Amino acid sequence: ITVIPEIEMPGHSQAAIAAYPELGCSGEAVNVATTWGVFEDIYCTKEQTFNFLEDVLDEVMALFPSKYIHIGGDEAPKTRWKSCADCQQRIQEQGLKDEHELQTYFITRIENYLNSKGRQIIGWDEILEGGLAPNATVMSWRGTSGAVEAAKLGHNVVMTPTSHCYFDYYQSDNDDEPLAIGGYLPLENVYHFQPIPEELTQEEAQFVLGAQGNIWTEYMPTEDQVEYMAFPRILAMSEVLWTHPKQKDYGDFIGRLENFHSRLDALDINYANHLYEIDGQMNKTNGQLYYQLSTPAKGKVIRYSLDGKEPDETSKLYDSLIPITQSCTIKANVFVENEPLGKTYTQPVKLHKATGKEIVIDKQPHKAYSGSGAEGLVNGISGSDTRYGDKEWLGFWGEDIEITIDLGKTQMITSLQTRFYNGNGQWIYAPKEIAYKLNAEEDYVLQTIPQSNNKLVDITLKINGPSRYVYLKIPNYGIIPKGKQGVGNAAWTFIDEIIIN
């Protein structure tokens, strides 16, 4: 086992600047951050900063014999550099194009120093911006595009996209899960991770060193909670990396994991046990809605009710798709020998005029947040209030979207409701406006969306008119401005069920 230290630069450095204000661009004292986030005070590019960092790295290298030293490179807003005389002078002296190339200069200079000591650097995929340092290894966290770009340039990469590798995300839909930063990464999603991007040739794929599961502990006050978030997802990630893709079998993995629980118990590891939870999915066949239930646990049965009652040994046995003809609350549990094993699965279904109807979106959702596809926006099921990565929310990165819903026949429409996720810490911002129309030849009716700090932003459009079609236009929030989380990056748009009455 090799322990690789990470010393963040040039961003995520407010603690150091609070202690040594001369390392910042203004030279003025700043406060120690009291919450997690991305901050505009980053290391200045003057000589004093490099002298300080080289001293720090000398001490780090004396403690850690690892080949690699991780130098961060992520989430470094350029706001201070743009107005800093020292940084602008550095840009002029080095013949750099802009502040992004200044970051490349910064990273390359640190890399040269570490290379001179026989070490190599690893950095997050932002180190690609402005040009990649000559010998750098890239950790691709904002999807897989950074890894593809770096590998095609002949650089080693480590795969760690948020969609499959962030173990600080929720791992269950249960309301009693420990508080987490958000997101949704169940065990099955981890197991189905493909660490070799399909865009790479066989030769380029050799630059993929492996993958990494990340646990950021802002919401984890105890070691027990860290273990709960890591296990068993770390076991799934291990098998992803050690097993040939053609030999992977999630059902077989679950069977072995169930037996392995006794080993984790013996080690006194506080693992999460979601093996007896139920997964549900709305399907449509020949215009009829059906609900599908499943469990990864082998040798068990599912019993369910549609009237909101707790399922027991007398409840209906699930043996085929459940027809959905009216609003209901599905409750189900896994049983063995008439005894319930897990927590009750609960799913409200609320039918409305658009449920199960045809829907078209002019853009594809991001592949990491594709939910149940466009049909998931009109399936009668609302997404989680806290887990935007579930089967119901659709995520689009930096794109305006247009949606067309075909109700099948002309109907009287009085209202349209939907909601947007607004998790700014994950660069998710509710749009500033939404527009609708009922006739393709008409102009859109625009409605402003008040800016909010709430995680969920609900929208209700009052519509009074007959139509077969509903057209929606939803502009993306845009580039995240100064002073907000994710400054300088394109915002995400996450949209939930579209309810038409």
C-alpha positions as CSV (number, residue, x, y, z in Angstrom):
1,I,0.0,0.0,0.0
2,T,1.4,3.4,-1.0
3,V,0.1,6.4,0.8
4,I,0.0,9.5,-1.5
5,P,-0.2,12.9,0.3
6,E,-2.1,15.8,-1.3
7,I,-1.0,19.4,-0.8
8,E,-3.6,21.6,-2.5
9,M,-2.4,24.4,-4.8
10,P,-3.1,27.0,-6.1
11,G,-6.7,26.8,-4.9
12,H,-8.1,25.4,-1.6
13,S,-5.4,27.3,0.1
14,Q,-7.4,29.8,2.3
15,A,-6.2,28.2,5.5
16,A,-2.5,28.8,4.6
17,I,-3.3,32.3,3.4
18,A,-5.2,33.0,6.7
19,A,-2.0,32.1,8.5
20,Y,0.4,33.8,6.1
21,P,-1.4,36.6,4.4
22,E,1.7,37.5,2.3
23,L,1.0,34.3,0.3
24,G,-2.2,35.8,-1.1
25,C,-2.6,38.3,-3.9
26,S,-3.7,41.2,-1.6
27,G,-1.4,40.6,1.3
28,E,-4.3,41.3,3.6
29,A,-5.5,39.0,6.3
30,V,-8.4,36.7,5.4
31,N,-10.5,34.6,7.8
32,V,-10.1,30.8,8.1
33,A,-13.1,29.2,6.3
34,T,-15.8,28.0,8.6
35,T,-17.6,25.9,5.9
36,W,-16.5,23.8,3.0
37,G,-16.5,25.3,-0.5
38,V,-14.5,27.0,-3.2
39,F,-12.9,30.3,-2.3
40,E,-11.5,33.1,-4.3
41,D,-8.4,33.6,-2.2
42,I,-5.7,31.4,-3.7
43,Y,-1.9,31.4,-3.7
44,C,-0.3,34.3,-5.5
45,T,2.3,33.4,-8.2
46,K,5.1,35.5,-6.7
47,E,8.5,34.0,-5.7
48,Q,7.7,34.1,-2.0
49,T,4.8,31.6,-2.6
50,F,7.0,29.2,-4.5
51,N,9.7,29.3,-1.8
52,F,7.1,28.5,0.8
53,L,5.6,25.6,-1.1
54,E,9.0,24.1,-1.9
55,D,9.7,24.2,1.8
56,V,6.4,22.5,2.6
57,L,7.0,19.9,-0.1
58,D,10.5,19.1,1.2
59,E,8.9,18.3,4.6
60,V,6.2,16.2,2.9
61,M,8.7,14.2,0.9
62,A,10.7,13.5,4.0
63,L,7.5,11.9,5.5
64,F,6.1,10.2,2.5
65,P,8.4,8.0,0.3
66,S,5.7,7.7,-2.4
67,K,6.6,8.1,-6.1
68,Y,3.6,10.5,-6.5
69,I,2.8,13.7,-4.7
70,H,-0.8,15.0,-5.3
71,I,-0.8,18.8,-5.8
72,G,-4.5,19.4,-6.3
73,G,-4.9,21.9,-9.0
74,D,-8.7,21.9,-8.8
75,E,-11.3,24.6,-8.2
76,A,-9.0,27.6,-8.3
77,P,-11.0,30.7,-9.2
78,K,-8.8,33.2,-11.2
79,T,-10.6,36.3,-9.8
80,R,-7.7,37.4,-7.6
81,W,-5.1,36.7,-10.3
82,K,-6.9,39.0,-12.8
83,S,-6.6,42.0,-10.5
84,C,-3.2,41.1,-9.0
85,A,-0.2,43.2,-10.2
86,D,2.3,40.4,-9.3
87,C,0.3,37.8,-11.3
88,Q,-0.3,40.1,-14.3
89,Q,3.5,40.8,-14.3
90,R,4.2,37.1,-14.3
91,I,1.9,36.6,-17.3
92,Q,3.7,39.3,-19.2
93,E,7.2,38.0,-18.2
94,Q,6.4,34.4,-19.2
95,G,4.6,35.3,-22.4
96,L,1.4,33.6,-21.2
97,K,-2.0,34.0,-22.8
98,D,-4.2,34.3,-19.7
99,E,-4.8,33.2,-16.2
100,H,-5.4,29.6,-17.3
101,E,-1.9,29.4,-18.7
102,L,-0.7,31.0,-15.5
103,Q,-2.1,28.0,-13.7
104,T,-0.2,25.7,-16.1
105,Y,2.9,27.7,-15.3
106,F,2.3,27.3,-11.6
107,I,1.7,23.6,-11.8
108,T,4.6,23.0,-14.2
109,R,7.0,24.9,-11.9
110,I,5.9,22.7,-9.0
111,E,6.2,19.6,-11.1
112,N,9.7,20.5,-12.2
113,Y,10.7,20.9,-8.5
114,L,9.2,17.6,-7.5
115,N,10.7,15.9,-10.6
116,S,14.1,17.2,-9.5
117,K,13.6,15.3,-6.3
118,G,12.7,12.1,-8.1
119,R,8.9,12.4,-7.6
120,Q,5.9,12.7,-10.0
121,I,2.8,14.8,-9.6
122,I,-0.9,13.9,-9.7
123,G,-3.5,16.6,-10.1
124,W,-7.3,16.9,-10.6
125,D,-8.5,17.3,-14.2
126,E,-8.5,21.1,-14.0
127,I,-4.7,21.0,-14.5
128,L,-5.6,20.3,-18.2
129,E,-6.9,23.9,-18.5
130,G,-4.3,26.1,-20.2
131,G,-2.1,23.1,-21.1
132,L,-1.0,20.1,-19.2
133,A,2.3,20.0,-17.3
134,P,4.8,17.7,-19.1
135,N,4.8,14.6,-16.8
136,A,1.6,15.0,-14.8
137,T,-0.9,12.2,-14.0
138,V,-4.5,13.4,-14.2
139,M,-7.3,12.4,-11.8
140,S,-10.5,12.7,-13.8
141,W,-13.4,13.7,-11.4
142,R,-15.7,15.9,-13.5
143,G,-16.8,13.0,-15.7
144,T,-14.4,11.1,-17.9
145,S,-13.6,13.7,-20.6
146,G,-10.5,14.8,-18.7
147,A,-9.1,11.3,-18.7
148,V,-9.8,10.8,-22.4
149,E,-8.0,14.1,-23.2
150,A,-5.0,13.3,-21.0
151,A,-4.7,9.7,-22.2
152,K,-4.7,10.8,-25.8
153,L,-1.9,13.1,-25.0
154,G,0.1,10.2,-23.5
155,H,-0.4,11.0,-19.8
156,N,-1.3,8.5,-17.1
157,V,-4.8,8.9,-15.6
158,V,-6.8,7.8,-12.6
159,M,-10.5,7.5,-13.0
160,T,-12.6,9.0,-10.2
161,P,-15.8,10.5,-11.7
162,T,-18.4,11.7,-9.4
163,S,-21.0,9.5,-11.1
164,H,-19.5,6.3,-9.8
165,C,-16.6,7.0,-7.4
166,Y,-17.9,9.6,-4.8
167,F,-18.6,7.6,-1.7
168,D,-19.7,10.7,0.2
169,Y,-22.9,10.6,-1.9
170,Y,-26.0,8.9,-0.5
171,Q,-26.2,5.2,-1.1
172,S,-29.9,4.6,-0.4
173,D,-33.3,6.3,-0.8
174,N,-34.1,5.7,2.8
175,D,-35.0,8.9,4.7
176,D,-33.0,7.8,7.8
177,E,-29.7,7.7,6.0
178,P,-26.9,9.8,7.6
179,L,-26.8,13.3,6.3
180,A,-24.6,13.6,3.2
181,I,-23.5,16.2,0.7
182,G,-26.2,15.1,-1.8
183,G,-26.0,13.0,-4.9
184,Y,-27.0,9.3,-5.1
185,L,-24.5,6.4,-5.7
186,P,-26.0,3.0,-4.8
187,L,-23.9,-0.1,-4.7
188,E,-25.1,-1.3,-8.0
189,N,-23.9,1.9,-9.8
190,V,-20.4,1.4,-8.3
191,Y,-20.3,-2.2,-9.5
192,H,-21.3,-1.3,-13.0
193,F,-18.6,1.4,-13.4
194,Q,-16.5,0.9,-16.5
195,P,-13.0,2.4,-15.7
196,I,-11.8,2.3,-19.3
197,P,-13.5,5.0,-21.3
198,E,-14.9,3.7,-24.6
199,E,-13.4,6.6,-26.5
200,L,-9.9,5.3,-25.9
201,T,-8.1,2.9,-28.3
202,Q,-6.4,-0.2,-26.8
203,E,-3.1,1.6,-26.9
204,E,-4.5,4.7,-25.2
205,A,-6.2,2.6,-22.6
206,Q,-2.8,1.5,-21.2
207,F,-2.5,5.0,-19.7
208,V,-5.4,4.3,-17.3
209,L,-3.7,3.3,-14.1
210,G,-6.9,2.5,-12.3
211,A,-9.7,4.2,-10.3
212,Q,-10.2,5.7,-6.9
213,G,-13.1,5.9,-4.6
214,N,-13.4,9.3,-2.8
215,I,-14.7,10.1,0.6
216,W,-14.8,13.8,1.6
217,T,-15.7,14.0,5.2
218,E,-17.4,17.4,5.6
219,Y,-20.6,15.6,6.7
220,M,-18.9,12.7,8.6
221,P,-18.2,13.5,12.2
222,T,-17.1,10.0,13.3
223,E,-15.0,7.1,12.0
224,D,-18.0,4.9,12.2
225,Q,-19.8,7.1,9.6
226,V,-16.8,7.0,7.3
227,E,-16.9,3.2,7.5
228,Y,-20.6,3.3,6.8
229,M,-20.1,5.3,3.6
230,A,-17.1,3.3,2.5
231,F,-18.4,-0.3,3.0
232,P,-19.6,-2.1,1.0
233,R,-19.0,0.3,-1.9
234,I,-15.3,-0.1,-1.6
235,L,-15.7,-3.8,-2.1
236,A,-17.6,-3.2,-5.3
237,M,-15.0,-0.8,-6.6
238,S,-12.3,-3.3,-5.9
239,E,-14.0,-5.9,-7.9
240,V,-14.6,-3.5,-10.7
241,L,-10.8,-3.0,-11.0
242,W,-9.7,-6.6,-10.4
243,T,-12.2,-8.4,-12.6
244,H,-12.4,-8.7,-16.4
245,P,-15.6,-6.9,-17.5
246,K,-17.0,-10.1,-19.1
247,Q,-16.7,-11.9,-15.8
248,K,-18.5,-9.4,-13.7
249,D,-21.9,-10.6,-12.3
250,Y,-23.7,-8.3,-9.9
251,G,-26.0,-11.0,-8.7
252,D,-23.1,-13.3,-7.9
253,F,-21.3,-10.4,-6.2
254,I,-24.4,-9.7,-4.0
255,G,-24.5,-13.4,-3.0
256,R,-20.8,-13.3,-2.0
257,L,-21.3,-10.0,-0.2
258,E,-24.1,-11.4,1.9
259,N,-21.8,-14.1,3.2
260,F,-18.9,-11.6,3.6
261,H,-21.0,-9.6,6.1
262,S,-19.9,-12.0,8.8
263,R,-16.3,-11.1,8.0
264,L,-17.1,-7.4,8.3
265,D,-18.8,-8.1,11.6
266,A,-15.7,-9.9,12.9
267,L,-13.6,-6.9,11.9
268,D,-16.1,-4.6,13.7
269,I,-16.6,-2.5,10.6
270,N,-19.7,-0.4,10.6
271,Y,-20.9,-1.3,7.0
272,A,-24.1,-0.3,5.3
273,N,-26.5,-3.1,4.6
274,H,-28.9,-2.4,1.8
275,L,-29.0,-5.9,0.3
276,Y,-32.6,-6.4,1.3
277,E,-33.9,-3.1,-0.2
278,I,-36.2,-3.1,-3.1
279,D,-35.7,-1.3,-6.4
280,G,-38.7,0.0,-8.3
281,Q,-39.2,1.1,-11.9
282,M,-42.1,2.5,-13.9
283,N,-42.5,0.9,-17.3
284,K,-44.9,1.5,-20.2
285,T,-46.1,-1.2,-22.6
286,N,-48.7,-0.5,-25.3
287,G,-49.7,2.7,-23.5
288,Q,-50.3,0.9,-20.2
289,L,-48.2,1.8,-17.1
290,Y,-46.7,-1.1,-15.1
291,Y,-44.6,-1.0,-12.0
292,Q,-41.6,-3.4,-11.6
293,L,-40.1,-4.4,-8.3
294,S,-36.8,-6.2,-7.8
295,T,-34.3,-7.2,-5.2
296,P,-30.7,-8.3,-5.6
297,A,-31.1,-10.8,-2.7
298,K,-31.3,-14.4,-3.9
299,G,-33.8,-16.9,-2.6
300,K,-36.1,-14.2,-1.2
301,V,-39.6,-13.1,-2.2
302,I,-41.3,-9.7,-2.4
303,R,-44.7,-8.9,-1.0
304,Y,-46.5,-5.6,-1.6
305,S,-49.6,-3.5,-1.1
306,L,-51.1,-0.7,-3.1
307,D,-53.3,0.9,-0.4
308,G,-50.5,2.2,1.7
309,K,-50.6,-0.6,4.3
310,E,-47.5,-2.2,5.6
311,P,-46.9,-5.5,3.8
312,D,-46.9,-8.6,5.8
313,E,-47.0,-12.4,5.2
314,T,-50.5,-12.2,3.9
315,S,-49.8,-9.4,1.4
316,K,-49.8,-10.1,-2.3
317,L,-46.8,-12.0,-3.6
318,Y,-44.9,-10.1,-6.4
319,D,-44.6,-12.4,-9.4
320,S,-45.3,-10.1,-12.3
321,L,-45.5,-6.4,-13.3
322,I,-48.1,-4.4,-11.4
323,P,-50.6,-2.5,-13.6
324,I,-51.0,1.1,-12.5
325,T,-54.4,2.5,-13.4
326,Q,-54.8,5.1,-10.6
327,S,-52.8,7.1,-8.1
328,C,-51.6,4.9,-5.3
329,T,-48.9,4.3,-2.7
330,I,-46.8,1.1,-3.4
331,K,-45.3,-0.5,-0.3
332,A,-43.2,-3.6,-0.4
333,N,-40.7,-5.6,1.5
334,V,-38.4,-8.6,1.1
335,F,-39.5,-11.7,2.9
336,V,-37.9,-15.1,3.8
337,E,-40.1,-17.7,5.5
338,N,-42.8,-15.1,6.0
339,E,-40.4,-12.8,7.9
340,P,-39.6,-9.3,6.6
341,L,-35.9,-8.7,6.2
342,G,-35.3,-5.1,5.2
343,K,-37.0,-1.7,5.5
344,T,-40.3,-1.1,3.8
345,Y,-40.1,0.3,0.3
346,T,-42.5,3.1,-0.2
347,Q,-43.3,4.8,-3.6
348,P,-46.2,7.2,-4.1
349,V,-47.5,7.3,-7.7
350,K,-49.5,10.4,-8.6
351,L,-51.2,10.2,-12.0
352,H,-51.9,13.4,-14.0
353,K,-52.7,14.4,-17.6
354,A,-49.2,13.9,-18.8
355,T,-48.5,10.6,-17.1
356,G,-47.3,8.0,-19.6
357,K,-47.7,10.4,-22.5
358,E,-45.1,11.0,-25.2
359,I,-42.3,13.4,-24.4
360,V,-39.3,14.7,-26.4
361,I,-36.3,16.6,-25.1
362,D,-34.1,18.3,-27.7
363,K,-30.9,17.4,-25.7
364,Q,-29.7,14.2,-24.2
365,P,-29.3,14.3,-20.4
366,H,-25.7,13.8,-19.2
367,K,-24.9,10.1,-19.2
368,A,-24.1,10.2,-15.5
369,Y,-27.5,11.7,-14.6
370,S,-29.9,10.2,-17.2
371,G,-32.4,9.0,-14.7
372,S,-35.2,7.0,-16.4
373,G,-34.7,9.0,-19.6
374,A,-37.2,11.6,-20.9
375,E,-40.1,9.3,-20.0
376,G,-39.1,9.7,-16.3
377,L,-40.3,13.3,-16.3
378,V,-43.9,12.1,-17.0
379,N,-44.1,8.8,-15.1
380,G,-46.1,9.9,-12.1
381,I,-43.1,9.7,-9.8
382,S,-41.2,12.5,-8.2
383,G,-37.5,12.4,-7.5
384,S,-35.9,12.3,-4.1
385,D,-35.8,15.6,-2.1
386,T,-32.1,15.0,-1.4
387,R,-30.6,12.6,-4.0
388,Y,-30.5,14.3,-7.4
389,G,-28.7,11.3,-8.9
390,D,-31.7,9.0,-8.5
391,K,-33.8,7.5,-11.3
392,E,-36.2,10.5,-11.6
393,W,-34.0,13.6,-11.8
394,L,-32.5,14.4,-15.2
395,G,-29.2,16.4,-15.3
396,F,-28.0,18.6,-18.1
397,W,-24.6,20.3,-18.0
398,G,-24.5,23.8,-19.4
399,E,-27.2,23.3,-21.9
400,D,-30.5,25.0,-22.7
401,I,-33.3,22.5,-23.2
402,E,-36.6,22.4,-25.0
403,I,-39.3,19.9,-24.1
404,T,-42.4,18.9,-26.0
405,I,-45.2,16.8,-24.4
406,D,-47.9,15.2,-26.5
407,L,-51.1,14.5,-24.4
408,G,-52.5,12.4,-27.2
409,K,-55.6,14.5,-27.6
410,T,-56.8,18.0,-26.9
411,Q,-57.4,18.6,-23.3
412,M,-58.2,21.5,-21.0
413,I,-55.0,22.5,-19.2
414,T,-55.0,24.6,-16.0
415,S,-51.6,24.3,-14.6
416,L,-48.1,22.9,-15.0
417,Q,-45.8,22.1,-12.1
418,T,-42.2,21.0,-11.9
419,R,-39.2,21.6,-9.7
420,F,-35.4,22.1,-10.0
421,Y,-32.6,21.0,-7.8
422,N,-30.5,23.9,-6.5
423,G,-27.4,22.4,-4.9
424,N,-24.9,25.1,-5.5
425,G,-22.1,23.2,-3.8
426,Q,-22.3,20.7,-6.7
427,W,-22.6,23.5,-9.3
428,I,-26.3,22.8,-9.7
429,Y,-28.3,26.0,-10.1
430,A,-32.0,26.4,-10.8
431,P,-32.7,28.3,-14.0
432,K,-33.5,32.0,-13.9
433,E,-36.6,31.6,-16.1
434,I,-38.9,29.1,-17.8
435,A,-41.1,29.6,-20.9
436,Y,-44.2,27.7,-22.2
437,K,-46.7,27.7,-25.0
438,L,-49.6,25.5,-26.1
439,N,-49.3,26.1,-29.8
440,A,-46.2,25.7,-31.9
441,E,-47.1,28.8,-33.9
442,E,-47.4,31.0,-30.8
443,D,-44.7,32.9,-28.9
444,Y,-43.5,31.6,-25.6
445,V,-44.9,32.9,-22.4
446,L,-41.9,33.7,-20.1
447,Q,-42.0,33.4,-16.3
448,T,-39.1,34.5,-14.2
449,I,-37.9,32.1,-11.5
450,P,-37.0,34.0,-8.3
451,Q,-33.5,33.2,-7.1
452,S,-33.4,31.1,-4.0
453,N,-31.0,29.4,-1.6
454,N,-33.4,26.5,-1.1
455,K,-32.2,23.1,-2.3
456,L,-35.5,22.6,-4.2
457,V,-37.1,25.3,-6.3
458,D,-40.8,24.6,-7.1
459,I,-42.4,26.1,-10.2
460,T,-46.1,26.4,-10.9
461,L,-47.3,27.8,-14.3
462,K,-51.0,28.9,-14.4
463,I,-52.3,27.9,-17.8
464,N,-55.9,28.1,-18.9
465,G,-56.5,26.7,-22.4
466,P,-57.2,23.6,-24.4
467,S,-54.3,21.9,-26.2
468,R,-52.9,18.5,-27.2
469,Y,-49.3,19.8,-26.9
470,V,-47.3,21.6,-24.2
471,Y,-43.9,23.2,-25.2
472,L,-41.3,24.2,-22.6
473,K,-38.1,26.1,-23.0
474,I,-35.7,26.0,-20.0
475,P,-32.5,28.1,-20.4
476,N,-29.5,27.0,-18.4
477,Y,-28.4,29.2,-15.5
478,G,-25.2,30.0,-17.5
479,I,-21.6,30.4,-16.4
480,I,-21.4,30.5,-12.6
481,P,-20.5,34.1,-11.6
482,K,-18.1,35.5,-9.1
483,G,-19.0,34.9,-5.5
484,K,-20.9,31.6,-6.1
485,Q,-19.8,28.0,-5.8
486,G,-18.2,26.7,-9.0
487,V,-17.3,30.2,-10.3
488,G,-16.3,30.2,-14.0
489,N,-17.8,26.8,-14.7
490,A,-21.0,25.9,-16.6
491,A,-23.9,25.3,-14.3
492,W,-25.9,22.1,-14.1
493,T,-29.7,22.0,-14.6
494,F,-31.6,19.2,-12.8
495,I,-35.3,18.9,-13.5
496,D,-37.9,16.6,-11.9
497,E,-41.4,15.3,-12.8
498,I,-43.5,17.6,-15.0
499,I,-47.1,17.6,-13.6
500,I,-49.9,18.8,-15.9
501,N,-53.4,19.2,-14.6
